[in-house]
């Protein structure tokens, strides 16, 4: 199978490619950074003509669209999450109509979730409270439009929080990992964190990649499937685990009070994983015992 992966040098794309290589697929990757595990291609995903040329030349059987932005700024996130998706879906519709496309959504699409609404289901109301979340809602609606009206075989994987080494510093885990490294190197005396009382759903990046493979293989076109653990975790507990692994005590952490201009902080959100679990072999084991 010929597979195209956008954002192929990213945190999630690397373990995804490792899974796909084990199945002996022909992998092609697009990224502005070096792509180590796939045949690299240069493509400006913001250009409809460039995306059309790439899809026309490759004729992929499957596409994992992992490229995107989370700048939380309108122009950047619209261009990176909505326009690129439209370019890709239009190119697939025209030049590779039999291809299956997997898009990456976000739990940020739900916005404010009441604690009693957890675990949140895929059909929960979408009410984002960030520009990034809004752009991902637009991506979701765009994908469902292309499926309904143009017949594109597209499925959506709505991602919760990733954990693992090498996460982007825009993510909580990546920021804490970076500060822990600086502290161990003697370049800082403390670790600074924001609100640690929030409860989130963390899934190891390797398991998330496996879930993407299964959703792309078995998911129903036009549907949304969660990529998470289904387990609520307090962010303080997550940080304490990271500190313990590094041999650092929590007394080295300074918790800053939330700034008045900080984005709205959802107190609790974690995924209902039943729809995704129904797709999977028993050995994947994504649900808690």
N, C-alpha and C positions, 0 to 999 in steps of 0.2 A: 504494500500500500504506500502511495506517495502522500506524505504529510507535510503541510506548511505550518510553521509556527512563527507568529509574530512576537516581538519582544523576547527573542530566543536566547538572549544572554541574561535574562532576569532571574530573580531569586526562585520563583516557582518554575520557570521554564527549564532550569538545569535538571532537577530530579524528574520532571516530566519526560525530558528527552532520554534520560537513563532508562526509564520504564519502557519507552517506545523502542529504544534500540534493542532491548532484550527480546522484543517481538519481531525484530529484523525488518522493520519498516525503513523505507527510504525517507530520510528527514531533510527538510529544507528550512532554513531559518533566516529571519529578517531582524536586524537590530543595528543600531548605530555603533554598538560595541562589538568586539570580536565574538564570534559564535563558535564555540569549541566542539560541539557535539553534532552539528548538522552542516549540510552544504550551505555556505553563506550566500546571501543575495543582498544587493543594495536596492532599496526601494523607499521612496518618500511616501509613507502611508497617507499623508495629507493630500497627495496628488491623485485625483481620480484616474488620470491617464497612466501614471506609474503603476498603480495597483492593478489596473486592467491589463497592462503589459505583463506584469508578473504572473497573474492568474492565467492569462492566455498562454504564456510560455510553459508554465508548470502543469496546468490541468490537474490540480491536486484532488485526491480522493477525500481528504479530510483536512480541516483547518482548525488550529487552536489559536484564537486571537487573544493573545496575552498582552499585547502592547497597550499602553494606556498611560494616563497621567493622574496624579492625585495632588495637584498643586492647590486645590481648593480656591481657584481663581477662575472666573467665568471663561475668559477667552482661551486660556490654556486647557481647561478641562473639557470645554465643548469641542475644541479642535482635536484633542487627544483621545477622547472617549466616544464622541458622537460622530464627528465628521469622518474619522478613520473607519469607524464601523460601517457607516453608510457607503463609503468608497469600496470597502471589502465586499459587502453584501451585494452591491450593484454589480461588481466584477464577477462574483460567483454566479449570480443570476444569469449573466450574459455569456460567460466563457466556461463555466464549470458547473452547470445546473444540477449535476448528480452528486456534487460534493456535500459532505456534512460539515457544518461549521459549529464550533463550540465557542461561545462568548463568555467572558468573565464579568459577572456582576459583583455586587457588594452588599453586605449587611447594612451599609450606610443608606441604602435605598429605603429602609423601613423608618429611619428617623427615630422620633420619640416612641418608645415602646414601654407601656406600663409593666411593672414587675409581674402582675397577674396574667399578662398576655404571653409570658414565656412558658415553655419554649415556643418561639415564634414560628409559625407555619409559612410556607411559600405564598399562600394567598392572603397573608396579612396586608392591611392597607399600606401603601407606599406614601410616606410623608417625610421626605428627607429634610434635614435641618442644616445641611452643608451644601455648598456648590458642587463638591465632588459627588455626594449622594444624588443630587438632582441630575447631574450629567449621566450617572449610571441608570437612573430611572428612564431618561431619554433613550439610552442605549437599549434598555429592555423593550420599551415600546416600539422602537425602530425595528428590532429583531422580530417581534411578534407581527408587526405590519408586513415585513418582507415574507414571513412564513404564510400569513393569511392571504395576502394579495398576490405575491409573486411566486409562491410555492417553494421558497428556499428551505432547505432542510437544516434548520438552525435550532440549537438547544442551548439553554443558559445555565451556567453554574454560578450560583450566588455565593460568594466567598465570605467567610467570617475571618477571624484573626489567625494569621500564620505565626508559627514559632519555629525556631531553628537558627543555626549559626549562619551568619551572613545576611540577615534581614536588613532591608533598607532602614536608614536612620529616621525616615519619616514614620516608621512604625514604632510602637512602644518598645517592643522587644529589641529592635535594632538600636534605638537610642540608648537603652540601658546597657546593651552589649558593648557599645562604643565607650560609654562612660566607665564601665567596669574595666575595660582594657586600659584606658587612660589612668585610672586609679592604680592598677597593678604596675603600670610603667612609671609611677611616681609623678605623672604630669598633672594630676589633680588631687585634692585632698578629700573630696566628697562626691557623692552621686546625687544629682538634683532630679527630683521627680515631681510630677503634678499629682492630681487626685488619684489615690490608690484604692479608694473604696468601691470604684465601679466594678461591675461583674461582666465578664466577657466570655466568649467561646473561642478557645485556642485549639488549633489543629496543627500537628507537626507538618512541615512543608512536604516531607516525603509522602505522608499519607494523603495530603491534599492532592498531590500529583497523581497518585493511584486513583483517587476518586474522579479526577478529571478524565482519566482514560476510560473508566467504566461508564461515566455519564455520556461521554462521546460515543461509546460503543452501543449502549442500551437505552439511553434516554429517549423519550418521546419528543418529536419535533414540536417546537413552539412552547415547550414546558420549561419550568424553572426547577432546579434541584440545588439543595443546599450542599455546600462544602464546609463542613465544620466537624466538631466532635460531639455536640449535643450535651456537653458537660459545662456547667457554669463554674468559672474560676475568678476569684477576686484578684485584681491586678497586684495587690500587695503580696498575695501568695505566690503569684508568678515571679515577681521580683525577688522574693525571699529564696525561691528555688534557684534562680540564676546566681544570686549572691553565694548561696551555700556551695554550688558547684565550683565557684571561683575562690572559695575559702575566705569570703569577706563577710563581716558582721553587718547587721542592719543598722547599727549605730552610725555607719558611714553615710547613711542616706539622709538628705534634707528634703522634706516635703514642702513644696511651695503652695501657698493658698492660691486658689483659682483666680485669675485676673478677671476684671469686669468685662474685658473685650474677648475673653476666650470663647471658643465655640461651645455650643450647648452640649453638655456632657450627659449622655444617656446613662442612668444608674445601673440598668441591667438589660442585657440582651444575650440570648443564646439560642441555638438552632434546634428546631424540631427536625430530626434526621430520618424520620420514617419513610418519606418518599424516596430519598436517596438509598436508604438501606434495602428497599425492596428491589433495587436493581442489582445488588451486589452478591457475589459469592459469599457464603457464610464465613470463610476464613478471613475476609477483610476486617470484620469485627469492629464496626464504627460505633455501635451503640454501647452504652455502659451496661455492666452486668446487672 
